[in-house]
Amino acid sequence: MLDLQSLREGLRKAQWLDLSQTLEEHIPNYPTHSRFYHDLWNSYWHGDRSLTYQIVMNEHNGTHVDAPAHFISDAHPTSHVTIDRVALSRLVGRGVRLDCRAFQQNENVPKSFITDWEKGHEPIAADDIVLFNFGWSSRWKLRPDHAQYIADWPGVSMEAAQYLLEKRVAALGVDTLSPDNPAALRGSPIHPVVLERQMLLIENLCNLERLPDFFLFLALPLKILGGSGSPLRAVAVF
């Protein structure tokens, strides 16, 4: 049994950091994805009793998680896991922040960067949630000023992703549009490789530069039947 009183007191005293981009119209999104719309439905300004909006959005708008089904078809039933079937515990655990702000446009983080980081800190462990802090969220701007965010971002190399798979990491997160940079998306992306092995991918995070090296990561997806992914309210507690 959990000691709920101690847990509650510990959480009250901890620092909470929002790692999610705000959902609003005109946010950056991957060019092939539909956009986010927030439309007034009822309002007391127009004589209604209450205020409500209708949301129309892609599962992959804003800060979100990719379920394995995003890239793994139902021809592979054991790997084709939709977001409603992903265990909630996969997105709750020890977070690890890797400071990758020295990497330039279109560059990839190699495996050696991670192993060198571990030597100076401590080993990444099974079920950790590893976040790559490229500093890219500073480029997040509403259209028409979004071009810098959706072009030439850095990414995570295949060898680095394979290393994290060997470590049995639960999820990999980035403060960019994708852990695959544009060249990788055109060639050999890590998406299908890691998703087939049930490592989740979290994209469009923010505020990663404010994190310590280790923290508690919490993010719950919407329960979308058959969903390929879901928006997240990702937070860090430390």
N, C-alpha and C positions, 0 to 999 in steps of 0.2 A: 504493500500500500504506500502511496505517496504521502509524504508529510506536507499536506496542503497548506497548513499555516506557515511553515518555513518557506515553502515555494512562493506563496503570495507575498510574504514580506521581502523575500529576495528580489522578486520582480518589481516591487514598488520602489526599491532602493536603486535598482539598476538604471543605466542609461538606455534609452530606446532611440534607435535611429531608423528613419524611413529610407528604404532603398528603392522606392518605386517612383517612377515618373508619373506626373499628374495626367490623368486622362482628360483630354479636351480636344475640341475640333482643331484640325490643322497640324496635329503632331506628326513627326516623321514616321514613316512606315516603309516596309519593304515594297518596292515598286509593283510587285505582282499581287500584293495583298489589298483588300478593300479597306476603306478608311473608317475612322471613328466619327459617329454622328450623335449629337446630344440634342434632341428635339423637344421643345415644349409641348406637353400634352394637355394638362389642365393647369389652371392657375387662379388664385384669388384675385390677381390683377384683372382677370377677365370674367369675374363673377362666379368662379368655381369655389368650392369649399376648401380645397387644398391645392398644393403645388406638386405636380409630378412631371417627369420627363421620360421620353422613350429613348433608349440607347440602341443604336444600330452599330455593330462593330465586328471586326474580324477577331477570331480567337487569338491572333498573334499581334494585335495592336498593343502598344505601350509595353510596360514591364510584364513579361509573360513567361510561361514554361512550355516547352515542346514535349508532348508525350511521344513515346516510341512510334505510335501510329502516324505521326506527322510525316515520316519518311519510310516506315516499314509497312508494306501492304498486307492485306489479309490473306495473301498467298502464303504467309509465314505466321500462322495463327498463334504460335507460342510467343512470338516477339511483337506481334501487332497488338499493343496494349494502348487502349484509349484512356483519356484523362480521368474518366470516372472510375477506372479500374486501378489507377496508380495509388499505392498505399500512401496515406497521409504522412507517415513517418519518413518517407523519402525526402520530404521538404522541410523537415525539422531535425536539426542536429548541429554539430560543431561546424561553424563556418571558418574558413581559412582564406585570408586575403593575401594575394600575391601582388606586389607593387610592380606593375609592368609599364609605368608611365615613360620609361626610357625608350620603349619601342616606337618606331616611326610608322608613318602611313604604309600600309600594305605588308608590313613585316609580320613574321610569325614568331611566337614564343617557342623556343626549342625545349626539348626534354632537359638539357643541361641546366637551363635556367631554374627549373623546378628542383632538380637534385642539389644544385648549389644553394638554393634558398633553404632547403631542408637541413643542410649541414649547419647553417647559421641559426636555425630555429629548432624545429623538431619534425620528425617524419609526419607526412600526411598519412592519415589512417583510413581504414575501411569505413564507409558511411559518412565521411566528411563531405561538406559542400564547399567546393573550391571556387573562389571568385577572383577573376582576373581584372585588376584595376588598371585600365589603359588611360584613364583620365578623359575618355572620349565623351562622357556625358556633358562636358562643358560646351560641346558643339550642338547640343540638343536645342533646337529653335523651331518655332512654328513656321509652317509654310507662309511665305515663299523664301524664308531664310534658313531652310533646313538642308541645303545642298551639302554643306560640309559634313553633316552627320551621316548622310547616306552614301558617301563616296570614300573609297580608299582607306577604310578603317583597318587596323591591325587585327591579327587573329591568333588562334592556337594551332600549332603544328600538329600533324598527324602523329608524330612520334611522342609529343607531349600528351596528346589525348590517349594514345595507347598505354602510356605509362600510368595515367590516372585510372584507366580501365584495369590494369594489373593490380592497382592499389584497391580496387573495388569501391571507388568513390561513388557517392550517391548521385551527385549532381555537379555540373560545371556551369558557372555563371560568368557573364561579361557585361560591361557597361557600353557595349557597342550593339549594332544591329544584328550581329551574328558572331559566333566564335570562329566561323569560316570567313576569312577576308574575301574580297571580290574575286581574286584569282583562284582561290580554293573552291569557291562556289561554281566557278566555270570548269574546274578540273576534277580534283579528288577531295570533296568535302569530308569533314569528320562527322557531319550530321548522321548519315546512315550507319556509320561504323559504331558510334557510341550509343545511338538510340536502339540499335539491334541488341546491344548488350544491356539495355535498360538503364543506362546512365541518362538522367534527365538534363535538358539544356535550358538555362535561364538567360533571357536576353533583355537588353535595354534597362539595366540596373542604373542606379545613380548613387552619389554620396559615398562611394567606396573609399575615397581618399580619407574619409573621416573615421574609418574603422581601425581597430587594433589588429594585430596579426591573427588572433583567435577570438571567437565570440559565439554566441548562440544565434543561429539563423532560423527564422520562422517565416513560412510563406505557404498559404493554403490556396489551392486552385478551386475554381468553381466546379460543381459536379455536373458537367455537361455530358449527357449520354452520347457516347460515340465520338467525343471531342478529340481533335488532334492536338489540342493544347488549351491553355486558359490564361486569362489575365491573373496577375498576382498582386497582393499587397505584401511585399517582402519587407521584413524588418530585421534588424540586428539588435541583440540585447547583450550588454557587457558591463 
